[in-house]
Amino acid sequence: MQHRLETLLEAERDQLVLWLPVMLGAGVAAWFVLLRRSEWTAVLLALTATACLAAALGRGGRASRAVAVGALAMAVGLALIWWRAERVAAPVLARPAVAAFDARVERAEPLVARELVRLTLAPIDAPALPRRLRVNLAEADVPAGLTRRAVIRLRARLLPPPDAAVPGAYSYARAAWFAGVGATGRGFAPVRIVTPGDAELGLRATLTRHITERVAGSAGGVAAALATGDVGSIAEEDAEAMRAAGLAHLLSVSGLHITAVVGATMLIVMRLLALWPALALRVRLPLVAAAVGAGAAVGYTLLTGSEVPTIRSCVAALLVLAALALGREAMTLRLVAAGAIVVLIAWPESLAGASFQLSFAAITAIVALHDHPWMRGFAEVREKGLLRRWGRGAVLLLMTGVVVEAALMPIAVYHFHRAGLYGALANMVAIPWTTFVVMPLELLALLLDVAGLGAPVWWLVERALWALLWLARIVASAPGAVRAWPVMPDAAYALIVVGGLWLALWRTEWRRWGLAPLAVGSLWAAMTPAPDLLVSGDGRHAAVRTEYGAMALLRERAGEYMQNVLSENGGVKGAPMTLDGLPGAACSADLCAVDVAGRRVVMTRSAYLVPVRALIAACVGADVVVSERRLPVGCRPRWLRLERDVLARTGGVAVGLSGGWTATVRRAGDEHPWVLAAGREDSGAGFRRFRR
């Protein structure tokens, strides 16, 4: 057995290094999954002991070295994220408050489509407030001249960074912890500038404003996103259409954009330098062009806000240029692995975000596909007719799109609870259109604006972008374009990721073993039942599943965000209905009682106190009672009593009434710092819980 393993690893010796970032990421993931410091310490020691033991007893075999390096890399990943979480520690607001204070503006992000400006503020001489806040202001309340580094005086309603509303939803509390944001809220007029800030807007904001002034509506928002990464000017319905059509990646500055910038820069530099014969004969022009292209990649990354996909793409571009300069093969999985290691070392928390996962899954799938011997042979340039070359290119593009969509679909289902079905076809048109039409036109328009001659080209840019948005709307509105899914179990997602990596990173026949965890994880995810009842952490909002598979809301006036959260995490596409219109629901202004999956659910729905006797009478025969307030002692449902004190410990709750299961946002004994900072150390609710 050992000899067989050594033979397999010897055949895969060039691929072993690709697992280094995987094991580093596994250590980071272990820290997020495990709850307590004692568990982190125990795993850290166990991994270190495993590495030492493998190195001591392995007798120099490749298998022992692989185990030792892998265990050590996983230990480093766990220690790295633990250290990072402690290093960024900052005060967090304990409870909601209304405060008047002075603060320095660290960042101002216009959200034109929502008529808001999002400010990142550093309070001055306000010891009761966290060191960094995120506050939204209505556009009409923003004073003229508000720029970065300005000191402003305002009044705002502040809240602790919100945790996930229900199991499976996005947890801003975790993201805010690593960003150093201790509170969020809404500012009120009047807002006064105490000390002026920068005389001018930053380059990014100036360029965004310049573009949106020349291209109207969502087309201008997309144009700004392509140039600066700022998506605040895109209307929500158009952004949703881009997501549903599988084209949202075009709005996040990543590999496509960095490649276009570097390629265009190198082409222009090469052509200009070639006009100087004396220089062309004495200097290697490709090296000069590569150096200028590297500078353009770094500058573009800084301009667009240095987000994780952009940094990953910039690192990859720099490695490609270095490989070209050294005469090596440019695009390999080793390059992707190097980029992943750089990002994980600098920002280990990014592993838990959808951005990191989508970005690296896409590039890994593309490189692994085109690195396959059969694919290399098929893509090899041959002297054939024009139609055959175009046909081969179309097939390659379609195959790449299908593989990328297959790689991204589990990530989209896990994080966003939806998956598009026509993304590969849409990208066959959208990617070439954006790369070879939209971006060159936009670059030309910006260059011509220096001489005031860009208006005609901006007209072309606007028409090209409206064509892109038209494609997104057509694809998004097609029957079955988007499929909604309930929350995917963590373990099922882990199996899918392991299976996908096994298939992508190995080269010999044992790569096929990855099909087993991939199939098991996919089947598990597909068979996971949707919840019958969702309750938010404050108890004010709830939704039940109807017999037709839709979600019905407890409160008609639930905001758009909460409606989306409850429908998406319930595995339902489209706006939910209300309980008042549900047959069989008995609702008054204060109470709602409804039978769901053979269980009786009673919920309070108003801010007014219900008479104790009436409430106790409603509890009689109920299986589940939900309330944002404390319930009287006499209210004793047969199964779950989800009142204010219980929900304060558990956070949002998902309930499978037919299967008798529950899932909670917060877990008992969770010692992650964003949980402890909010005073939520304990989360026991007295009923069976598991993360789904």
C-alpha positions as CSV (number, residue, x, y, z in Angstrom):
1,M,0.0,0.0,0.0
2,Q,2.8,2.4,0.9
3,H,4.7,1.5,-2.2
4,R,1.5,2.2,-4.3
5,L,1.0,5.6,-2.6
6,E,4.6,6.5,-3.2
7,T,4.3,5.6,-6.9
8,L,1.1,7.8,-7.2
9,L,2.8,10.7,-5.5
10,E,5.9,10.4,-7.6
11,A,3.8,10.6,-10.7
12,E,2.1,13.7,-9.3
13,R,5.2,15.3,-7.9
14,D,4.8,18.5,-10.0
15,Q,1.2,18.9,-8.6
16,L,2.0,18.5,-4.9
17,V,2.9,22.2,-4.5
18,L,-0.6,23.2,-5.7
19,W,-2.0,21.8,-2.5
20,L,0.0,24.2,-0.3
21,P,-2.6,27.0,-0.5
22,V,-5.4,24.5,-0.2
23,M,-4.0,23.3,3.2
24,L,-3.3,26.9,4.2
25,G,-7.0,27.7,3.4
26,A,-8.1,24.5,5.3
27,G,-6.5,25.8,8.4
28,V,-8.3,29.2,8.0
29,A,-11.6,27.4,7.4
30,A,-11.0,25.2,10.5
31,W,-10.8,28.4,12.7
32,F,-14.1,29.6,11.3
33,V,-15.8,26.3,11.8
34,L,-14.5,25.5,15.3
35,L,-16.0,27.5,18.1
36,R,-13.8,27.7,21.1
37,R,-10.2,28.8,21.9
38,S,-9.6,25.4,23.4
39,E,-10.6,23.7,20.2
40,W,-8.3,26.1,18.1
41,T,-5.4,25.4,20.5
42,A,-6.0,21.6,20.4
43,V,-6.1,21.5,16.6
44,L,-3.1,23.7,16.3
45,L,-1.1,21.4,18.6
46,A,-2.4,18.3,16.9
47,L,-1.4,19.6,13.4
48,T,2.1,20.5,14.7
49,A,2.5,17.1,16.3
50,T,1.4,15.4,13.1
51,A,3.9,17.4,11.0
52,C,6.7,16.5,13.5
53,L,5.7,12.8,13.6
54,A,5.5,12.5,9.8
55,A,8.9,14.1,9.4
56,A,10.4,11.8,12.0
57,L,8.9,8.5,11.0
58,G,8.5,9.0,7.3
59,R,12.0,7.8,6.3
60,G,12.3,10.5,3.7
61,G,9.4,9.2,1.6
62,R,7.3,11.6,-0.5
63,A,4.1,10.7,1.3
64,S,5.6,11.6,4.7
65,R,6.9,14.9,3.4
66,A,3.5,15.7,1.9
67,V,1.7,14.9,5.2
68,A,4.3,17.0,7.2
69,V,4.1,20.0,4.9
70,G,0.3,19.8,4.6
71,A,-0.2,19.6,8.4
72,L,2.3,22.4,8.9
73,A,0.6,24.6,6.3
74,M,-2.8,24.0,7.9
75,A,-1.4,24.9,11.3
76,V,0.0,28.1,9.8
77,G,-3.4,29.0,8.3
78,L,-5.2,28.5,11.6
79,A,-2.6,30.5,13.5
80,L,-2.6,33.2,10.9
81,I,-6.4,33.8,10.9
82,W,-6.4,33.7,14.8
83,W,-3.6,36.2,14.9
84,R,-5.3,38.4,12.3
85,A,-8.6,38.4,14.3
86,E,-6.9,39.4,17.4
87,R,-4.7,42.1,15.7
88,V,-7.7,43.9,14.2
89,A,-9.7,44.0,17.4
90,A,-11.6,47.2,17.9
91,P,-14.4,48.4,20.1
92,V,-18.0,47.4,19.0
93,L,-21.1,49.2,20.0
94,A,-22.9,47.3,22.7
95,R,-26.5,48.4,22.0
96,P,-28.5,50.8,19.7
97,A,-27.9,54.4,20.4
98,V,-28.7,57.9,19.0
99,A,-25.6,60.1,19.2
100,A,-24.4,63.5,18.1
101,F,-20.7,63.7,17.5
102,D,-17.8,65.0,15.3
103,A,-16.0,62.6,13.0
104,R,-13.4,62.6,10.4
105,V,-14.5,61.2,7.0
106,E,-12.3,58.3,6.0
107,R,-14.2,57.3,2.9
108,A,-17.3,58.6,1.0
109,E,-19.0,56.2,-1.4
110,P,-21.9,57.7,-3.5
111,L,-24.7,55.1,-4.0
112,V,-26.4,57.0,-6.8
113,A,-29.0,54.3,-7.6
114,R,-30.2,54.3,-3.9
115,E,-29.9,58.1,-3.5
116,L,-27.5,57.6,-0.6
117,V,-23.9,58.4,0.3
118,R,-22.1,55.8,2.5
119,L,-19.6,57.3,4.9
120,T,-16.8,55.6,6.8
121,L,-16.2,57.8,9.8
122,A,-13.6,58.0,12.7
123,P,-15.3,59.8,15.7
124,I,-13.3,62.5,17.4
125,D,-13.3,62.9,21.2
126,A,-16.1,60.4,21.5
127,P,-14.9,57.7,23.9
128,A,-18.3,56.1,24.1
129,L,-18.3,55.3,20.4
130,P,-16.3,52.8,18.4
131,R,-13.2,54.0,16.5
132,R,-14.8,53.5,13.1
133,L,-18.4,53.8,12.0
134,R,-20.3,53.2,8.7
135,V,-23.1,55.7,8.3
136,N,-25.5,56.2,5.4
137,L,-26.7,59.7,4.5
138,A,-29.5,60.7,2.1
139,E,-28.1,62.5,-0.9
140,A,-30.2,65.6,0.0
141,D,-28.6,65.7,3.5
142,V,-25.0,65.7,2.3
143,P,-23.4,69.1,2.6
144,A,-21.6,70.6,-0.4
145,G,-17.8,70.1,-0.2
146,L,-17.9,66.9,1.9
147,T,-14.7,65.1,0.9
148,R,-12.2,62.7,2.4
149,R,-10.5,63.9,5.6
150,A,-13.2,66.4,6.3
151,V,-14.4,66.7,9.9
152,I,-18.2,66.8,10.1
153,R,-20.7,67.2,12.9
154,L,-23.8,65.1,12.7
155,R,-26.5,63.1,14.6
156,A,-27.0,59.5,13.8
157,R,-28.9,56.4,14.9
158,L,-26.2,53.7,15.4
159,L,-26.6,50.0,15.7
160,P,-24.1,47.2,16.5
161,P,-23.0,45.5,13.2
162,P,-25.8,43.1,12.5
163,D,-25.3,39.4,12.5
164,A,-27.1,37.1,10.0
165,A,-30.8,37.7,10.1
166,V,-31.6,34.0,9.7
167,P,-29.4,30.9,9.3
168,G,-27.5,31.0,5.9
169,A,-27.8,34.8,5.5
170,Y,-24.9,37.2,5.2
171,S,-23.2,38.1,8.5
172,Y,-22.0,41.7,8.4
173,A,-20.8,41.4,12.0
174,R,-18.0,39.2,10.9
175,A,-17.0,41.4,7.9
176,A,-17.2,44.5,10.1
177,W,-14.9,43.0,12.7
178,F,-12.1,42.5,10.2
179,A,-12.7,45.9,8.7
180,G,-12.6,47.6,12.1
181,V,-16.2,48.9,11.9
182,G,-17.8,49.0,15.3
183,A,-21.2,50.3,14.4
184,T,-23.5,51.1,11.5
185,G,-26.4,53.5,11.1
186,R,-28.2,56.3,9.5
187,G,-27.3,60.0,9.8
188,F,-29.8,62.8,10.0
189,A,-29.8,66.4,8.7
190,P,-28.4,68.8,9.4
191,V,-24.8,67.6,8.7
192,R,-22.3,70.4,9.1
193,I,-18.7,70.5,7.9
194,V,-16.5,71.6,10.8
195,T,-13.1,71.4,9.0
196,P,-12.8,71.1,5.2
197,G,-11.2,68.0,3.8
198,D,-9.2,67.4,0.6
199,A,-9.6,70.2,-1.8
200,E,-10.5,67.7,-4.5
201,L,-12.1,64.3,-4.7
202,G,-9.8,61.3,-5.0
203,L,-8.9,60.0,-8.4
204,R,-11.3,57.2,-8.1
205,A,-14.3,59.4,-7.2
206,T,-13.3,62.0,-9.8
207,L,-13.1,59.4,-12.5
208,T,-16.4,57.8,-11.5
209,R,-18.2,61.2,-11.6
210,H,-16.6,62.0,-14.9
211,I,-17.9,58.8,-16.4
212,T,-21.4,59.0,-15.0
213,E,-21.8,62.5,-16.2
214,R,-21.2,61.4,-19.7
215,V,-23.1,58.1,-19.7
216,A,-26.6,58.2,-18.2
217,G,-28.4,55.6,-16.0
218,S,-27.2,52.1,-15.3
219,A,-25.1,52.2,-18.4
220,G,-23.0,54.9,-16.8
221,G,-22.9,52.8,-13.6
222,V,-21.5,49.8,-15.5
223,A,-19.0,52.0,-17.3
224,A,-17.8,53.4,-14.0
225,A,-17.6,49.8,-12.6
226,L,-15.4,48.7,-15.5
227,A,-13.0,51.6,-14.9
228,T,-13.0,52.1,-11.1
229,G,-14.9,49.2,-9.6
230,D,-17.6,51.6,-8.2
231,V,-21.0,49.9,-8.7
232,G,-23.0,52.5,-6.7
233,S,-24.6,54.0,-9.8
234,I,-26.2,50.8,-11.2
235,A,-29.9,50.5,-10.6
236,E,-30.8,47.5,-8.4
237,E,-33.0,45.9,-11.1
238,D,-30.2,46.0,-13.6
239,A,-27.7,44.7,-11.0
240,E,-30.1,41.9,-10.2
241,A,-30.4,41.1,-13.9
242,M,-26.6,40.9,-14.3
243,R,-26.5,38.5,-11.3
244,A,-29.3,36.4,-12.7
245,A,-27.7,36.2,-16.1
246,G,-24.3,35.2,-14.6
247,L,-22.7,38.4,-15.7
248,A,-22.1,40.0,-12.3
249,H,-18.4,39.2,-12.5
250,L,-18.1,41.8,-15.2
251,L,-18.9,44.5,-12.5
252,S,-16.2,43.3,-10.2
253,V,-12.8,44.4,-11.3
254,S,-10.9,41.1,-11.7
255,G,-8.9,39.1,-14.2
256,L,-10.8,40.2,-17.3
257,H,-10.2,43.9,-16.5
258,I,-6.6,43.5,-15.4
259,T,-5.8,41.5,-18.5
260,A,-7.4,44.1,-20.7
261,V,-5.5,46.9,-19.1
262,V,-2.2,45.1,-19.2
263,G,-2.7,43.9,-22.7
264,A,-3.7,47.4,-24.0
265,T,-0.8,49.0,-22.2
266,M,1.8,46.6,-23.6
267,L,0.4,46.9,-27.1
268,I,0.5,50.7,-27.1
269,V,4.0,50.8,-25.6
270,M,5.3,48.2,-28.0
271,R,3.9,50.1,-31.0
272,L,5.2,53.5,-29.8
273,L,8.7,52.2,-29.0
274,A,8.9,50.4,-32.3
275,L,8.7,53.7,-34.0
276,W,12.2,54.5,-32.6
277,P,14.5,52.2,-34.6
278,A,17.6,52.9,-32.6
279,L,15.9,51.9,-29.4
280,A,14.2,48.9,-31.0
281,L,17.6,47.5,-32.1
282,R,19.3,47.9,-28.7
283,V,16.6,47.2,-26.1
284,R,14.3,44.2,-25.7
285,L,11.0,46.0,-26.2
286,P,8.8,43.2,-24.8
287,L,10.6,43.6,-21.4
288,V,10.1,47.3,-21.4
289,A,6.4,46.8,-22.4
290,A,6.0,44.2,-19.6
291,A,7.5,46.6,-17.0
292,V,5.1,49.3,-18.1
293,G,2.2,46.8,-18.1
294,A,3.1,45.8,-14.5
295,G,3.0,49.4,-13.5
296,A,-0.4,49.8,-15.1
297,A,-1.7,46.7,-13.3
298,V,-0.6,48.0,-9.9
299,G,-1.9,51.5,-10.6
300,Y,-5.3,50.1,-11.8
301,T,-5.5,47.9,-8.7
302,L,-5.0,50.9,-6.4
303,L,-7.4,53.0,-8.4
304,T,-10.2,50.5,-8.1
305,G,-10.0,50.1,-4.3
306,S,-7.7,47.1,-4.0
307,E,-10.5,44.5,-3.5
308,V,-9.6,40.9,-3.2
309,P,-10.4,39.8,-6.8
310,T,-8.4,42.8,-8.1
311,I,-5.4,42.0,-5.9
312,R,-5.5,38.4,-6.9
313,S,-5.7,39.3,-10.6
314,C,-2.9,41.9,-10.1
315,V,-0.6,39.3,-8.5
316,A,-1.4,36.8,-11.3
317,A,-0.7,39.4,-13.9
318,L,2.6,40.3,-12.3
319,L,3.6,36.6,-12.2
320,V,2.6,36.1,-15.8
321,L,4.7,39.1,-16.8
322,A,7.6,37.7,-14.8
323,A,7.2,34.3,-16.4
324,L,7.2,35.9,-19.9
325,A,10.3,37.9,-19.0
326,L,12.1,34.7,-17.9
327,G,10.9,32.7,-21.0
328,R,8.6,30.4,-18.9
329,E,5.1,29.2,-19.6
330,A,2.9,32.1,-18.5
331,M,-0.4,30.8,-17.2
332,T,-0.2,27.7,-15.0
333,L,-1.9,26.4,-11.8
334,R,1.3,27.2,-9.9
335,L,0.7,30.9,-10.7
336,V,-2.8,30.6,-9.4
337,A,-1.5,28.9,-6.3
338,A,1.0,31.6,-5.7
339,G,-1.7,34.3,-6.0
340,A,-3.8,32.4,-3.5
341,I,-1.0,32.2,-1.0
342,V,-0.3,35.9,-1.2
343,V,-3.9,36.8,-0.6
344,L,-4.3,34.3,2.2
345,I,-1.2,35.5,4.0
346,A,-2.3,39.2,3.7
347,W,-6.0,38.8,4.2
348,P,-6.8,35.3,5.6
349,E,-10.4,36.3,6.4
350,S,-11.1,36.7,2.7
351,L,-11.4,32.9,2.4
352,A,-14.8,33.0,4.0
353,G,-16.1,35.5,1.5
354,A,-17.8,34.8,-1.8
355,S,-15.5,37.1,-3.6
356,F,-12.4,35.1,-2.9
357,Q,-14.1,31.8,-3.6
358,L,-15.7,32.8,-6.9
359,S,-12.5,34.5,-8.1
360,F,-10.2,31.5,-7.5
361,A,-12.7,28.9,-8.5
362,A,-13.1,30.6,-11.9
363,I,-9.4,31.0,-12.7
364,T,-8.6,27.5,-11.4
365,A,-11.3,25.9,-13.5
366,I,-10.2,27.8,-16.6
367,V,-6.5,26.9,-16.2
368,A,-7.1,23.3,-15.2
369,L,-9.4,22.8,-18.3
370,H,-6.9,24.3,-20.8
371,D,-4.1,22.5,-19.2
372,H,-5.7,19.1,-19.9
373,P,-3.8,17.3,-22.8
374,W,-7.0,16.7,-24.8
375,M,-7.9,20.4,-24.5
376,R,-4.4,21.5,-25.4
377,G,-4.6,19.3,-28.6
378,F,-8.0,20.6,-29.5
379,A,-7.0,24.3,-29.0
380,E,-3.7,23.9,-30.9
381,V,-3.5,26.4,-33.8
382,R,-3.9,24.7,-37.2
383,E,-3.8,26.1,-40.7
384,K,-7.5,25.7,-41.5
385,G,-10.2,27.8,-43.0
386,L,-11.6,30.8,-41.3
387,L,-14.9,29.1,-40.5
388,R,-13.2,26.2,-38.8
389,R,-11.0,28.5,-36.7
390,W,-14.0,30.5,-35.7
391,G,-15.9,27.3,-34.9
392,R,-13.1,25.9,-32.8
393,G,-12.9,29.2,-31.0
394,A,-16.6,29.2,-30.3
395,V,-16.5,25.6,-29.0
396,L,-13.5,26.5,-26.7
397,L,-15.4,29.5,-25.4
398,L,-18.6,27.5,-24.8
399,M,-16.6,24.7,-23.0
400,T,-14.8,27.2,-20.9
401,G,-18.1,28.9,-20.0
402,V,-19.8,25.6,-19.1
403,V,-16.9,24.5,-16.9
404,V,-16.7,27.9,-15.2
405,E,-20.4,27.9,-14.5
406,A,-20.2,24.4,-13.1
407,A,-17.4,25.5,-10.8
408,L,-19.2,28.7,-9.7
409,M,-22.7,27.2,-9.2
410,P,-22.1,25.5,-5.8
411,I,-20.5,28.7,-4.5
412,A,-23.5,30.8,-5.7
413,V,-25.9,28.3,-4.2
414,Y,-24.0,28.3,-0.8
415,H,-23.7,32.0,-0.5
416,F,-26.6,33.4,-2.4
417,H,-29.1,30.5,-2.5
418,R,-29.6,30.8,-6.2
419,A,-28.0,29.5,-9.4
420,G,-28.3,30.7,-13.0
421,L,-28.7,28.2,-15.8
422,Y,-27.8,30.2,-18.9
423,G,-24.7,31.9,-17.7
424,A,-22.4,30.0,-20.0
425,L,-24.3,31.1,-23.1
426,A,-24.6,34.7,-21.9
427,N,-20.9,34.9,-21.2
428,M,-20.1,33.7,-24.7
429,V,-21.5,37.0,-25.9
430,A,-20.8,39.3,-23.0
431,I,-17.1,38.6,-22.4
432,P,-15.9,39.2,-25.9
433,W,-18.3,42.2,-26.2
434,T,-17.0,43.7,-23.0
435,T,-13.3,42.9,-23.7
436,F,-13.1,43.9,-27.4
437,V,-15.8,46.5,-27.8
438,V,-16.9,48.2,-24.5
439,M,-13.5,48.5,-22.7
440,P,-11.5,49.7,-25.8
441,L,-14.2,52.3,-26.6
442,E,-14.3,53.5,-23.0
443,L,-10.5,53.8,-22.9
444,L,-10.6,55.7,-26.2
445,A,-13.2,58.1,-24.9
446,L,-11.2,58.8,-21.8
447,L,-8.1,59.5,-23.8
448,L,-10.0,61.8,-26.2
449,D,-11.6,63.7,-23.2
450,V,-8.1,65.1,-22.6
451,A,-8.6,67.2,-25.7
452,G,-12.4,67.5,-25.2
453,L,-13.2,65.2,-28.2
454,G,-14.7,62.2,-26.4
455,A,-18.4,62.9,-26.8
456,P,-19.0,60.9,-30.0
457,V,-17.2,57.9,-28.5
458,W,-19.1,58.2,-25.2
459,W,-22.3,57.9,-27.3
460,L,-20.9,54.6,-28.7
461,V,-20.0,53.4,-25.2
462,E,-23.5,54.1,-24.0
463,R,-25.1,52.1,-26.8
464,A,-22.6,49.2,-26.3
465,L,-23.4,49.1,-22.6
466,W,-27.2,49.3,-23.1
467,A,-26.8,46.3,-25.4
468,L,-25.0,44.5,-22.6
469,L,-27.8,45.3,-20.2
470,W,-30.4,44.3,-22.7
471,L,-28.6,40.9,-23.0
472,A,-28.7,40.6,-19.2
473,R,-32.4,41.4,-19.0
474,I,-33.3,39.0,-21.7
475,V,-31.3,36.1,-20.2
476,A,-32.6,36.9,-16.6
477,S,-36.2,37.0,-17.8
478,A,-36.0,33.6,-19.7
479,P,-38.0,30.8,-18.2
480,G,-36.0,28.9,-15.6
481,A,-33.1,31.3,-15.8
482,V,-32.6,31.3,-12.1
483,R,-33.2,28.5,-9.7
484,A,-33.7,29.2,-6.0
485,W,-32.2,26.8,-3.4
486,P,-32.5,26.4,0.3
487,V,-29.5,26.9,2.5
488,M,-26.7,24.3,1.6
489,P,-25.3,22.3,4.6
490,D,-21.7,23.3,5.4
491,A,-20.5,19.7,5.2
492,A,-22.1,19.2,1.8
493,Y,-20.4,22.3,0.5
494,A,-17.1,21.1,1.9
495,L,-17.4,17.8,0.1
496,I,-18.1,19.6,-3.2
497,V,-15.1,21.9,-2.7
498,V,-12.8,18.9,-1.9
499,G,-14.1,16.9,-4.9
500,G,-13.7,19.9,-7.3
501,L,-10.1,20.6,-6.1
502,W,-9.2,16.9,-6.4
503,L,-10.4,16.8,-10.0
504,A,-8.7,20.1,-10.9
505,L,-5.3,19.7,-9.2
506,W,-4.3,16.1,-9.9
507,R,-3.3,14.8,-13.3
508,T,-3.2,11.0,-13.1
509,E,-6.1,8.6,-13.0
510,W,-6.7,9.0,-9.3
511,R,-8.1,12.5,-10.0
512,R,-11.3,10.6,-10.7
513,W,-11.7,9.8,-7.0
514,G,-12.8,13.4,-6.7
515,L,-16.1,12.5,-8.3
516,A,-17.2,10.6,-5.2
517,P,-17.2,13.5,-2.7
518,L,-18.4,15.8,-5.5
519,A,-21.4,13.5,-6.1
520,V,-22.2,12.9,-2.4
521,G,-22.0,16.7,-1.6
522,S,-24.2,17.6,-4.6
523,L,-26.8,14.9,-3.7
524,W,-26.8,16.0,-0.1
525,A,-27.3,19.6,-1.1
526,A,-30.1,18.7,-3.5
527,M,-31.9,16.6,-0.9
528,T,-31.6,19.2,1.9
529,P,-35.2,20.3,2.8
530,A,-36.2,23.9,2.8
531,P,-37.3,25.4,6.2
532,D,-40.9,25.6,6.9
533,L,-40.5,28.6,9.3
534,L,-37.9,31.4,9.4
535,V,-37.7,33.8,12.4
536,S,-35.3,36.8,12.5
537,G,-33.1,37.3,15.5
538,D,-35.2,40.1,16.9
539,G,-38.5,38.1,16.6
540,R,-40.2,40.9,14.6
541,H,-40.1,39.2,11.3
542,A,-41.0,35.6,10.3
543,A,-42.1,33.7,7.3
544,V,-43.8,30.3,6.8
545,R,-43.8,28.1,3.8
546,T,-47.1,27.6,2.1
547,E,-48.4,24.3,0.6
548,Y,-47.5,25.7,-2.8
549,G,-43.8,26.3,-1.9
550,A,-44.0,30.1,-1.5
551,M,-43.1,32.1,1.6
552,A,-45.7,34.1,3.5
553,L,-44.6,37.0,5.7
554,L,-45.9,37.7,9.2
555,R,-45.7,41.5,8.8
556,E,-46.9,43.2,5.6
557,R,-44.5,46.2,6.2
558,A,-41.3,44.1,6.3
559,G,-38.6,46.1,4.4
560,E,-37.3,45.0,1.0
561,Y,-34.1,43.7,2.5
562,M,-35.9,41.5,5.0
563,Q,-38.3,40.3,2.3
564,N,-35.3,39.3,0.2
565,V,-33.5,37.6,3.1
566,L,-36.6,35.5,4.1
567,S,-37.4,34.5,0.5
568,E,-33.8,33.7,-0.6
569,N,-33.0,31.7,2.6
570,G,-36.3,29.9,2.2
571,G,-35.3,28.7,-1.2
572,V,-37.9,30.8,-3.0
573,K,-37.6,33.1,-5.9
574,G,-39.7,36.2,-6.1
575,A,-41.4,38.5,-3.5
576,P,-43.2,36.7,-0.7
577,M,-46.9,37.0,0.1
578,T,-48.4,37.9,3.5
579,L,-50.1,35.7,6.0
580,D,-53.3,37.8,5.7
581,G,-53.9,36.4,2.3
582,L,-53.1,32.8,3.2
583,P,-56.0,30.4,3.3
584,G,-56.3,28.8,6.7
585,A,-54.4,31.6,8.5
586,A,-56.3,33.2,11.4
587,C,-54.7,36.7,11.8
588,S,-55.7,39.8,13.8
589,A,-53.8,43.0,14.2
590,D,-51.8,41.5,17.1
591,L,-51.7,37.7,16.5
592,C,-51.4,35.2,13.7
593,A,-52.1,31.4,13.9
594,V,-51.5,29.1,11.0
595,D,-51.1,25.4,10.4
596,V,-47.8,24.6,8.6
597,A,-46.7,21.0,7.7
598,G,-49.1,19.6,10.3
599,R,-47.9,21.9,13.1
600,R,-49.7,24.8,14.7
601,V,-47.7,28.1,14.7
602,V,-48.7,31.1,16.7
603,M,-46.9,34.5,16.3
604,T,-47.3,38.0,17.7
605,R,-47.2,40.7,15.1
606,S,-47.7,44.1,16.7
607,A,-46.0,46.4,19.2
608,Y,-49.0,46.3,21.4
609,L,-49.3,44.0,24.4
610,V,-51.7,41.1,23.9
611,P,-53.9,40.4,26.9
612,V,-52.4,37.6,28.9
613,R,-55.4,35.4,28.9
614,A,-55.9,35.8,25.1
615,L,-52.3,35.0,24.5
616,I,-52.3,31.9,26.8
617,A,-55.5,30.8,25.1
618,A,-53.8,31.1,21.7
619,C,-50.9,29.0,23.0
620,V,-53.1,26.1,23.8
621,G,-52.6,23.5,21.1
622,A,-49.7,25.4,19.5
623,D,-46.5,23.6,18.6
624,V,-44.5,26.7,18.1
625,V,-45.0,30.2,19.5
626,V,-42.9,33.2,18.2
627,S,-42.8,36.6,19.8
628,E,-40.5,39.6,19.9
629,R,-41.4,40.0,23.6
630,R,-41.3,37.9,26.6
631,L,-44.2,35.4,26.8
632,P,-46.2,34.7,29.9
633,V,-45.3,31.7,32.0
634,G,-48.7,30.1,31.1
635,C,-47.9,30.1,27.4
636,R,-46.5,26.6,26.9
637,P,-46.3,25.3,23.3
638,R,-45.7,21.6,22.7
639,W,-42.3,22.2,21.0
640,L,-40.7,25.6,20.6
641,R,-41.1,28.8,22.5
642,L,-39.2,31.4,20.5
643,E,-39.5,34.6,22.6
644,R,-37.2,37.6,23.0
645,D,-34.8,36.0,25.6
646,V,-34.4,32.8,23.6
647,L,-33.8,34.6,20.3
648,A,-31.3,36.9,22.0
649,R,-29.2,33.8,22.6
650,T,-29.8,31.9,19.4
651,G,-30.1,34.7,16.8
652,G,-32.3,33.9,13.8
653,V,-33.9,30.5,13.7
654,A,-34.9,28.2,10.8
655,V,-37.3,25.4,11.6
656,G,-38.2,22.3,9.7
657,L,-41.7,21.6,11.0
658,S,-42.2,18.4,9.1
659,G,-38.7,17.0,9.8
660,G,-38.5,18.2,13.4
661,W,-35.2,20.1,13.0
662,T,-34.0,23.5,13.9
663,A,-31.0,25.6,12.9
664,T,-29.7,28.8,14.6
665,V,-27.4,31.7,13.6
666,R,-25.5,31.6,16.9
667,R,-24.0,28.4,18.3
668,A,-23.5,27.5,22.0
669,G,-20.1,28.6,23.4
670,D,-19.0,30.5,20.3
671,E,-15.8,32.4,21.1
672,H,-15.2,34.1,17.8
673,P,-14.3,37.7,18.6
674,W,-17.2,39.4,16.8
675,V,-19.6,37.2,18.9
676,L,-17.8,38.0,22.2
677,A,-17.6,41.7,21.4
678,A,-21.4,41.9,21.2
679,G,-21.9,40.0,24.5
680,R,-23.2,36.9,22.9
681,E,-21.0,34.3,24.5
682,D,-23.8,31.9,25.3
683,S,-26.4,30.6,22.8
684,G,-28.2,27.7,24.3
685,A,-31.9,27.5,23.6
686,G,-32.8,24.1,25.0
687,F,-33.7,22.5,21.7
688,R,-31.8,20.6,19.1
689,R,-29.6,22.7,16.8
690,F,-27.2,22.2,13.9
691,R,-25.7,24.4,11.2
692,R,-27.2,23.7,7.8
